[in-house]
Amino acid sequence: MNHLQQATNPGPIFPQFRLIEFNPRRASRGAEAARVEVTYSEGDMDELWMSPRDIRNNIREFGQQEGLQKALEAYGKGGRG
């Protein structure tokens, strides 16, 4: 008797976002002010400075994630956006 196990497809695995800091001085100069850590499914990580537009584009592409929401809220509390 031969039993085959089929792997279930979990669907797309999106990167995870975490707000590291919001820098109001950068925001006052018009620069990207939300520093965000991005963790990819393979385990790779990046740290990116994001503008409100960058954040909204990532929400549109990867869904409403807590880290992205916190980054966008930081602009409302501490800087331009």
A tleap script that builds the chain and sets N, CA, C and O, in Angstrom:
source leaprc.protein.ff14SB
mol = sequence {
  NMET ASN HIE LEU GLN GLN ALA THR ASN PRO
  GLY PRO ILE PHE PRO GLN PHE ARG LEU ILE
  GLU PHE ASN PRO ARG ARG ALA SER ARG GLY
  ALA GLU ALA ALA ARG VAL GLU VAL THR TYR
  SER GLU GLY ASP MET ASP GLU LEU TRP MET
  SER PRO ARG ASP ILE ARG ASN ASN ILE ARG
  GLU PHE GLY GLN GLN GLU GLY LEU GLN LYS
  ALA LEU GLU ALA TYR GLY LYS GLY GLY ARG
  CGLY
}
set mol.1.N position { 0.832 -1.168 0.000 }
set mol.1.CA position { 0.000 0.000 0.000 }
set mol.1.C position { 0.892 1.252 0.000 }
set mol.1.O position { 1.756 1.407 0.864 }
set mol.2.N position { 0.679 2.116 -0.952 }
set mol.2.CA position { 1.513 3.295 -1.112 }
set mol.2.C position { 0.704 4.525 -0.735 }
set mol.2.O position { -0.302 4.824 -1.379 }
set mol.3.N position { 1.121 5.229 0.279 }
set mol.3.CA position { 0.430 6.430 0.726 }
set mol.3.C position { 1.244 7.653 0.303 }
set mol.3.O position { 2.415 7.792 0.654 }
set mol.4.N position { 0.617 8.505 -0.433 }
set mol.4.CA position { 1.265 9.749 -0.842 }
set mol.4.C position { 0.706 10.901 -0.024 }
set mol.4.O position { -0.505 11.026 0.156 }
set mol.5.N position { 1.581 11.713 0.454 }
set mol.5.CA position { 1.133 12.904 1.161 }
set mol.5.C position { 1.198 14.066 0.191 }
set mol.5.O position { 2.220 14.304 -0.453 }
set mol.6.N position { 0.107 14.773 0.099 }
set mol.6.CA position { 0.089 15.944 -0.750 }
set mol.6.C position { 0.333 17.175 0.106 }
set mol.6.O position { -0.279 17.365 1.158 }
set mol.7.N position { 1.235 17.993 -0.375 }
set mol.7.CA position { 1.494 19.245 0.327 }
set mol.7.C position { 0.367 20.211 0.022 }
set mol.7.O position { -0.037 20.378 -1.129 }
set mol.8.N position { -0.125 20.831 1.053 }
set mol.8.CA position { -1.167 21.819 0.826 }
set mol.8.C position { -0.510 23.137 0.466 }
set mol.8.O position { 0.532 23.496 1.015 }
set mol.9.N position { -1.116 23.841 -0.443 }
set mol.9.CA position { -0.595 25.135 -0.871 }
set mol.9.C position { -1.131 26.195 0.072 }
set mol.9.O position { -2.334 26.457 0.093 }
set mol.10.N position { -0.248 26.812 0.858 }
set mol.10.CA position { -0.725 27.809 1.817 }
set mol.10.C position { -1.113 29.134 1.161 }
set mol.10.O position { -1.591 30.043 1.840 }
set mol.11.N position { -0.910 29.250 -0.157 }
set mol.11.CA position { -1.196 30.509 -0.832 }
set mol.11.C position { 0.010 31.416 -0.765 }
set mol.11.O position { 1.075 31.018 -0.294 }
set mol.12.N position { -0.159 32.621 -1.230 }
set mol.12.CA position { 0.991 33.524 -1.235 }
set mol.12.C position { 1.435 33.886 0.181 }
set mol.12.O position { 0.612 34.080 1.076 }
set mol.13.N position { 2.723 33.971 0.361 }
set mol.13.CA position { 3.289 34.373 1.645 }
set mol.13.C position { 3.847 35.769 1.460 }
set mol.13.O position { 4.805 35.976 0.716 }
set mol.14.N position { 3.245 36.716 2.139 }
set mol.14.CA position { 3.632 38.110 1.989 }
set mol.14.C position { 4.732 38.470 2.971 }
set mol.14.O position { 4.854 37.853 4.030 }
set mol.15.N position { 5.538 39.475 2.618 }
set mol.15.CA position { 6.515 39.956 3.592 }
set mol.15.C position { 5.799 40.549 4.805 }
set mol.15.O position { 4.658 40.999 4.709 }
set mol.16.N position { 6.480 40.541 5.928 }
set mol.16.CA position { 5.945 41.114 7.158 }
set mol.16.C position { 6.646 42.444 7.412 }
set mol.16.O position { 7.847 42.580 7.179 }
set mol.17.N position { 5.885 43.419 7.891 }
set mol.17.CA position { 6.393 44.768 8.109 }
set mol.17.C position { 6.310 45.123 9.589 }
set mol.17.O position { 5.341 44.784 10.270 }
set mol.18.N position { 7.358 45.821 10.083 }
set mol.18.CA position { 7.374 46.266 11.477 }
set mol.18.C position { 7.976 47.666 11.523 }
set mol.18.O position { 9.069 47.904 11.009 }
set mol.19.N position { 7.244 48.589 12.149 }
set mol.19.CA position { 7.753 49.947 12.318 }
set mol.19.C position { 8.893 49.924 13.324 }
set mol.19.O position { 8.723 49.454 14.449 }
set mol.20.N position { 10.048 50.427 12.926 }
set mol.20.CA position { 11.197 50.514 13.816 }
set mol.20.C position { 11.201 51.861 14.524 }
set mol.20.O position { 11.347 51.938 15.744 }
set mol.21.N position { 11.039 52.920 13.740 }
set mol.21.CA position { 11.040 54.259 14.322 }
set mol.21.C position { 10.376 55.231 13.361 }
set mol.21.O position { 10.259 54.969 12.164 }
set mol.22.N position { 9.951 56.343 13.903 }
set mol.22.CA position { 9.483 57.466 13.097 }
set mol.22.C position { 10.356 58.655 13.461 }
set mol.22.O position { 10.496 58.989 14.637 }
set mol.23.N position { 10.944 59.296 12.457 }
set mol.23.CA position { 11.871 60.393 12.682 }
set mol.23.C position { 11.224 61.707 12.256 }
set mol.23.O position { 11.183 62.005 11.063 }
set mol.24.N position { 10.715 62.507 13.206 }
set mol.24.CA position { 10.029 63.745 12.855 }
set mol.24.C position { 10.935 64.761 12.172 }
set mol.24.O position { 10.455 65.580 11.387 }
set mol.25.N position { 12.221 64.725 12.450 }
set mol.25.CA position { 13.151 65.652 11.784 }
set mol.25.C position { 13.206 65.365 10.284 }
set mol.25.O position { 13.197 66.290 9.471 }
set mol.26.N position { 13.264 64.087 9.919 }
set mol.26.CA position { 13.238 63.731 8.492 }
set mol.26.C position { 11.913 64.162 7.870 }
set mol.26.O position { 11.884 64.670 6.749 }
set mol.27.N position { 10.815 63.957 8.602 }
set mol.27.CA position { 9.495 64.342 8.086 }
set mol.27.C position { 9.423 65.842 7.836 }
set mol.27.O position { 8.847 66.276 6.838 }
set mol.28.N position { 9.997 66.634 8.727 }
set mol.28.CA position { 9.936 68.086 8.576 }
set mol.28.C position { 10.718 68.556 7.350 }
set mol.28.O position { 10.435 69.624 6.808 }
set mol.29.N position { 11.690 67.772 6.915 }
set mol.29.CA position { 12.449 68.096 5.702 }
set mol.29.C position { 11.780 67.548 4.447 }
set mol.29.O position { 12.236 67.817 3.336 }
set mol.30.N position { 10.692 66.773 4.615 }
set mol.30.CA position { 10.012 66.180 3.471 }
set mol.30.C position { 10.590 64.846 3.036 }
set mol.30.O position { 10.235 64.328 1.977 }
set mol.31.N position { 11.481 64.285 3.850 }
set mol.31.CA position { 12.081 62.979 3.539 }
set mol.31.C position { 11.218 61.862 4.125 }
set mol.31.O position { 10.387 62.094 5.003 }
set mol.32.N position { 11.434 60.643 3.620 }
set mol.32.CA position { 10.752 59.482 4.199 }
set mol.32.C position { 11.145 59.396 5.661 }
set mol.32.O position { 12.327 59.482 5.992 }
set mol.33.N position { 10.171 59.228 6.538 }
set mol.33.CA position { 10.458 59.327 7.971 }
set mol.33.C position { 10.111 58.069 8.766 }
set mol.33.O position { 10.457 57.973 9.943 }
set mol.34.N position { 9.443 57.119 8.151 }
set mol.34.CA position { 9.106 55.872 8.846 }
set mol.34.C position { 10.134 54.815 8.449 }
set mol.34.O position { 10.215 54.423 7.285 }
set mol.35.N position { 10.909 54.363 9.415 }
set mol.35.CA position { 11.874 53.294 9.150 }
set mol.35.C position { 11.188 51.977 9.469 }
set mol.35.O position { 10.733 51.752 10.591 }
set mol.36.N position { 11.122 51.117 8.474 }
set mol.36.CA position { 10.336 49.888 8.557 }
set mol.36.C position { 11.225 48.690 8.271 }
set mol.36.O position { 12.008 48.686 7.321 }
set mol.37.N position { 11.087 47.681 9.107 }
set mol.37.CA position { 11.772 46.408 8.882 }
set mol.37.C position { 10.857 45.520 8.053 }
set mol.37.O position { 9.678 45.360 8.369 }
set mol.38.N position { 11.410 44.946 6.993 }
set mol.38.CA position { 10.655 44.042 6.120 }
set mol.38.C position { 11.302 42.668 6.226 }
set mol.38.O position { 12.498 42.521 5.973 }
set mol.39.N position { 10.512 41.657 6.601 }
set mol.39.CA position { 10.996 40.281 6.690 }
set mol.39.C position { 10.286 39.466 5.613 }
set mol.39.O position { 9.057 39.397 5.575 }
set mol.40.N position { 11.076 38.857 4.748 }
set mol.40.CA position { 10.546 38.074 3.632 }
set mol.40.C position { 10.411 36.611 4.043 }
set mol.40.O position { 11.010 36.171 5.024 }
set mol.41.N position { 9.623 35.871 3.285 }
set mol.41.CA position { 9.335 34.475 3.637 }
set mol.41.C position { 10.592 33.609 3.669 }
set mol.41.O position { 10.626 32.599 4.372 }
set mol.42.N position { 11.622 33.991 2.918 }
set mol.42.CA position { 12.860 33.211 2.906 }
set mol.42.C position { 13.730 33.511 4.120 }
set mol.42.O position { 14.751 32.857 4.333 }
set mol.43.N position { 13.322 34.508 4.924 }
set mol.43.CA position { 14.084 34.873 6.104 }
set mol.43.C position { 14.949 36.105 5.907 }
set mol.43.O position { 15.524 36.618 6.867 }
set mol.44.N position { 15.050 36.589 4.668 }
set mol.44.CA position { 15.821 37.806 4.413 }
set mol.44.C position { 15.113 38.997 5.036 }
set mol.44.O position { 13.890 39.015 5.175 }
set mol.45.N position { 15.922 40.006 5.412 }
set mol.45.CA position { 15.355 41.202 6.031 }
set mol.45.C position { 15.950 42.447 5.388 }
set mol.45.O position { 17.103 42.450 4.956 }
set mol.46.N position { 15.154 43.494 5.333 }
set mol.46.CA position { 15.588 44.810 4.890 }
set mol.46.C position { 15.069 45.839 5.864 }
set mol.46.O position { 14.069 45.613 6.545 }
set mol.47.N position { 15.742 46.965 5.932 }
set mol.47.CA position { 15.230 48.142 6.641 }
set mol.47.C position { 15.082 49.240 5.609 }
set mol.47.O position { 16.040 49.585 4.917 }
set mol.48.N position { 13.886 49.786 5.505 }
set mol.48.CA position { 13.587 50.792 4.494 }
set mol.48.C position { 13.003 52.038 5.141 }
set mol.48.O position { 12.256 51.948 6.115 }
set mol.49.N position { 13.347 53.204 4.595 }
set mol.49.CA position { 12.661 54.444 4.953 }
set mol.49.C position { 11.480 54.563 4.013 }
set mol.49.O position { 11.649 54.486 2.796 }
set mol.50.N position { 10.283 54.750 4.559 }
set mol.50.CA position { 9.073 54.799 3.743 }
set mol.50.C position { 8.319 56.105 3.919 }
set mol.50.O position { 8.250 56.668 5.012 }
set mol.51.N position { 7.764 56.566 2.822 }
set mol.51.CA position { 6.874 57.719 2.811 }
set mol.51.C position { 5.444 57.217 2.988 }
set mol.51.O position { 5.201 56.015 2.884 }
set mol.52.N position { 4.494 58.112 3.253 }
set mol.52.CA position { 3.098 57.667 3.319 }
set mol.52.C position { 2.655 56.977 2.029 }
set mol.52.O position { 1.904 56.002 2.064 }
set mol.53.N position { 3.126 57.488 0.897 }
set mol.53.CA position { 2.766 56.862 -0.385 }
set mol.53.C position { 3.321 55.438 -0.459 }
set mol.53.O position { 2.613 54.523 -0.881 }
set mol.54.N position { 4.579 55.240 -0.055 }
set mol.54.CA position { 5.169 53.894 -0.037 }
set mol.54.C position { 4.335 52.950 0.826 }
set mol.54.O position { 4.057 51.814 0.443 }
set mol.55.N position { 3.947 53.444 1.991 }
set mol.55.CA position { 3.182 52.620 2.935 }
set mol.55.C position { 1.830 52.237 2.338 }
set mol.55.O position { 1.431 51.073 2.384 }
set mol.56.N position { 1.126 53.229 1.774 }
set mol.56.CA position { -0.180 52.928 1.161 }
set mol.56.C position { -0.046 51.941 0.005 }
set mol.56.O position { -0.900 51.070 -0.160 }
set mol.57.N position { 1.007 52.064 -0.794 }
set mol.57.CA position { 1.232 51.114 -1.892 }
set mol.57.C position { 1.479 49.705 -1.359 }
set mol.57.O position { 1.005 48.732 -1.945 }
set mol.58.N position { 2.219 49.586 -0.252 }
set mol.58.CA position { 2.452 48.268 0.339 }
set mol.58.C position { 1.184 47.691 0.949 }
set mol.58.O position { 0.965 46.482 0.889 }
set mol.59.N position { 0.342 48.543 1.539 }
set mol.59.CA position { -0.944 48.062 2.054 }
set mol.59.C position { -1.795 47.537 0.908 }
set mol.59.O position { -2.436 46.493 1.030 }
set mol.60.N position { -1.798 48.254 -0.193 }
set mol.60.CA position { -2.577 47.832 -1.360 }
set mol.60.C position { -2.065 46.491 -1.894 }
set mol.60.O position { -2.858 45.635 -2.287 }
set mol.61.N position { -0.745 46.311 -1.907 }
set mol.61.CA position { -0.174 45.097 -2.472 }
set mol.61.C position { -0.172 43.911 -1.510 }
set mol.61.O position { -0.401 42.776 -1.926 }
set mol.62.N position { 0.088 44.172 -0.205 }
set mol.62.CA position { 0.272 43.071 0.744 }
set mol.62.C position { -0.776 42.994 1.842 }
set mol.62.O position { -0.702 42.130 2.716 }
set mol.63.N position { -1.745 43.890 1.801 }
set mol.63.CA position { -2.821 43.837 2.784 }
set mol.63.C position { -2.535 44.696 4.007 }
set mol.63.O position { -1.421 45.174 4.220 }
set mol.64.N position { -3.576 44.870 4.794 }
set mol.64.CA position { -3.525 45.704 5.999 }
set mol.64.C position { -2.766 44.953 7.090 }
set mol.64.O position { -3.320 44.063 7.733 }
set mol.65.N position { -1.519 45.305 7.296 }
set mol.65.CA position { -0.710 44.674 8.330 }
set mol.65.C position { -0.467 45.681 9.448 }
set mol.65.O position { -0.414 46.888 9.214 }
set mol.66.N position { -0.324 45.175 10.641 }
set mol.66.CA position { -0.166 46.043 11.806 }
set mol.66.C position { 1.031 46.988 11.665 }
set mol.66.O position { 0.926 48.171 11.988 }
set mol.67.N position { 2.162 46.476 11.187 }
set mol.67.CA position { 3.353 47.306 11.045 }
set mol.67.C position { 3.158 48.449 10.065 }
set mol.67.O position { 3.618 49.565 10.307 }
set mol.68.N position { 2.478 48.174 8.961 }
set mol.68.CA position { 2.204 49.227 7.979 }
set mol.68.C position { 1.220 50.247 8.530 }
set mol.68.O position { 1.374 51.450 8.317 }
set mol.69.N position { 0.214 49.761 9.238 }
set mol.69.CA position { -0.767 50.678 9.832 }
set mol.69.C position { -0.109 51.600 10.860 }
set mol.69.O position { -0.391 52.798 10.895 }
set mol.70.N position { 0.760 51.042 11.689 }
set mol.70.CA position { 1.455 51.857 12.693 }
set mol.70.C position { 2.347 52.899 12.027 }
set mol.70.O position { 2.436 54.033 12.497 }
set mol.71.N position { 3.007 52.519 10.933 }
set mol.71.CA position { 3.865 53.464 10.214 }
set mol.71.C position { 3.039 54.608 9.636 }
set mol.71.O position { 3.450 55.767 9.702 }
set mol.72.N position { 1.881 54.291 9.072 }
set mol.72.CA position { 1.026 55.328 8.504 }
set mol.72.C position { 0.458 56.230 9.595 }
set mol.72.O position { 0.371 57.444 9.413 }
set mol.73.N position { 0.073 55.649 10.721 }
set mol.73.CA position { -0.429 56.440 11.852 }
set mol.73.C position { 0.639 57.368 12.414 }
set mol.73.O position { 0.325 58.461 12.885 }
set mol.74.N position { 1.912 56.938 12.366 }
set mol.74.CA position { 3.004 57.773 12.875 }
set mol.74.C position { 3.095 59.077 12.080 }
set mol.74.O position { 3.427 60.117 12.648 }
set mol.75.N position { 2.812 59.039 10.806 }
set mol.75.CA position { 2.813 60.282 10.026 }
set mol.75.C position { 1.724 61.225 10.510 }
set mol.75.O position { 1.936 62.437 10.558 }
set mol.76.N position { 0.577 60.697 10.864 }
set mol.76.CA position { -0.507 61.534 11.347 }
set mol.76.C position { -0.201 62.172 12.696 }
set mol.76.O position { -0.681 63.263 13.000 }
set mol.77.N position { 0.595 61.487 13.494 }
set mol.77.CA position { 0.920 61.976 14.832 }
set mol.77.C position { 2.128 62.887 14.855 }
set mol.77.O position { 2.204 63.805 15.671 }
set mol.78.N position { 3.092 62.634 13.943 }
set mol.78.CA position { 4.350 63.351 14.116 }
set mol.78.C position { 4.919 64.026 12.893 }
set mol.78.O position { 6.019 64.574 12.968 }
set mol.79.N position { 4.239 64.014 11.790 }
set mol.79.CA position { 4.869 64.634 10.636 }
set mol.79.C position { 3.926 64.824 9.485 }
set mol.79.O position { 2.715 64.627 9.588 }
set mol.80.N position { 4.521 65.215 8.386 }
set mol.80.CA position { 3.742 65.483 7.189 }
set mol.80.C position { 3.436 64.178 6.478 }
set mol.80.O position { 4.173 63.201 6.604 }
set mol.81.N position { 2.372 64.173 5.748 }
set mol.81.CA position { 2.027 62.965 5.019 }
set mol.81.C position { 0.922 63.219 4.125 }
set mol.81.O position { 0.481 62.314 3.416 }
savepdb mol mol.pdb
quit
